[in-house]
Amino acid sequence: MKDNKDVDKFYTPEDATEAIRNLSAEQKRRLERAARRRAWFSGDHKGLLHEAIASTAIGRRRWNRSVDVVRHLDQAMRSMTWNAAKRKEIASDNLEETSTRGAWQDEELSTEAALEARESREEQRAKAIELCGDDWEVQLLVEGLLNDSTPEELVELFGDKTSYETVRKRMNRKIKNYRAQGDNR
C-alpha cells in the first residue's frame, strides 16, 4: 500500500528527465544563479548543478509532485552542499575526538559542548558580518542568508527584486575580493 502512495507522490525518473530537458531559458538562469549561491565556497557551481540533475534523472533524488522542477533541483543542491559540509567537518576531526564522540553517542550533548558550538557559530557569524565592512545592506543580506531566509523573504526585505539583486552583487564582489586577498597571502 505504501508503494502506491509513493507512486502518486513522486514523479518518475523519466518524467523528471523530460522536465529537465524542457527547462525554459529563464528556468536555466534561475538554476545557474541557485547553483552559484549554493556552491560559493567551492567555486564548482556547474558540477553541483550537474550532480543535482543527474541524481534526479536516475532516481536517486526523488522529485515530489508538489514542488516545481527548479525548486526541487535547488533543494537537491542545498542538500548536497549541506551533506558535503558535514562530511568535511567529520573528516577533519582527529581520531581521538571521533572515538570520544562515538563512545558517548547515547549521551546528550554536554552544556559545555553546546556552549562551545554556539560560540563557534557566533564567531563565524561575526566574521561574515565583519567581511561586509560598513555596508549595512550587505550585512542585512548576510544575516538573512545565515538565518536561512528564502529568496522571496530577502526580496521582500529589500522592497523589490532590483534592490535585492544590487545588494547581492555587492556581496558577491566582497566575497570575490576576499578570496583574491586569500590567494595573495
Secondary structure in CASP SS format (residue, H / E / C, confidence):
PFRMAT SS
TARGET T0000
AUTHOR 0000-0000-0000
METHOD secondary structure of the structure
MODEL  1
M C 1.00
K H 1.00
D H 1.00
N H 1.00
K H 1.00
D H 1.00
V H 1.00
D H 1.00
K H 1.00
F E 1.00
Y C 1.00
T C 1.00
P H 1.00
E H 1.00
D H 1.00
A H 1.00
T H 1.00
E H 1.00
A H 1.00
I H 1.00
R H 1.00
N C 1.00
L C 1.00
S C 1.00
A H 1.00
E H 1.00
Q H 1.00
K H 1.00
R H 1.00
R H 1.00
L H 1.00
E H 1.00
R H 1.00
A H 1.00
A H 1.00
R H 1.00
R H 1.00
R H 1.00
A C 1.00
W C 1.00
F C 1.00
S C 1.00
G C 1.00
D C 1.00
H H 1.00
K H 1.00
G H 1.00
L H 1.00
L H 1.00
H H 1.00
E H 1.00
A H 1.00
I H 1.00
A H 1.00
S H 1.00
T H 1.00
A H 1.00
I C 1.00
G C 1.00
R C 1.00
R C 1.00
R C 1.00
W C 1.00
N E 1.00
R C 1.00
S C 1.00
V C 1.00
D C 1.00
V H 1.00
V H 1.00
R H 1.00
H H 1.00
L H 1.00
D H 1.00
Q H 1.00
A H 1.00
M H 1.00
R H 1.00
S H 1.00
M H 1.00
T H 1.00
W H 1.00
N H 1.00
A H 1.00
A H 1.00
K H 1.00
R H 1.00
K H 1.00
E H 1.00
I H 1.00
A H 1.00
S H 1.00
D C 1.00
N C 1.00
L H 1.00
E H 1.00
E H 1.00
T H 1.00
S H 1.00
T H 1.00
R H 1.00
G H 1.00
A H 1.00
W C 1.00
Q C 1.00
D C 1.00
E C 1.00
E C 1.00
L C 1.00
S C 1.00
T H 1.00
E H 1.00
A H 1.00
A H 1.00
L H 1.00
E H 1.00
A H 1.00
R H 1.00
E H 1.00
S H 1.00
R H 1.00
E H 1.00
E H 1.00
Q H 1.00
R H 1.00
A H 1.00
K H 1.00
A H 1.00
I H 1.00
E H 1.00
L H 1.00
C C 1.00
G C 1.00
D C 1.00
D C 1.00
W H 1.00
E H 1.00
V H 1.00
Q H 1.00
L H 1.00
L H 1.00
V H 1.00
E H 1.00
G H 1.00
L H 1.00
L H 1.00
N C 1.00
D C 1.00
S C 1.00
T C 1.00
P H 1.00
E H 1.00
E H 1.00
L H 1.00
V H 1.00
E H 1.00
L H 1.00
F H 1.00
G C 1.00
D C 1.00
K H 1.00
T H 1.00
S H 1.00
Y H 1.00
E H 1.00
T H 1.00
V H 1.00
R H 1.00
K H 1.00
R H 1.00
M H 1.00
N H 1.00
R H 1.00
K H 1.00
I H 1.00
K H 1.00
N H 1.00
Y H 1.00
R H 1.00
A H 1.00
Q H 1.00
G H 1.00
D H 1.00
N H 1.00
R C 1.00
END
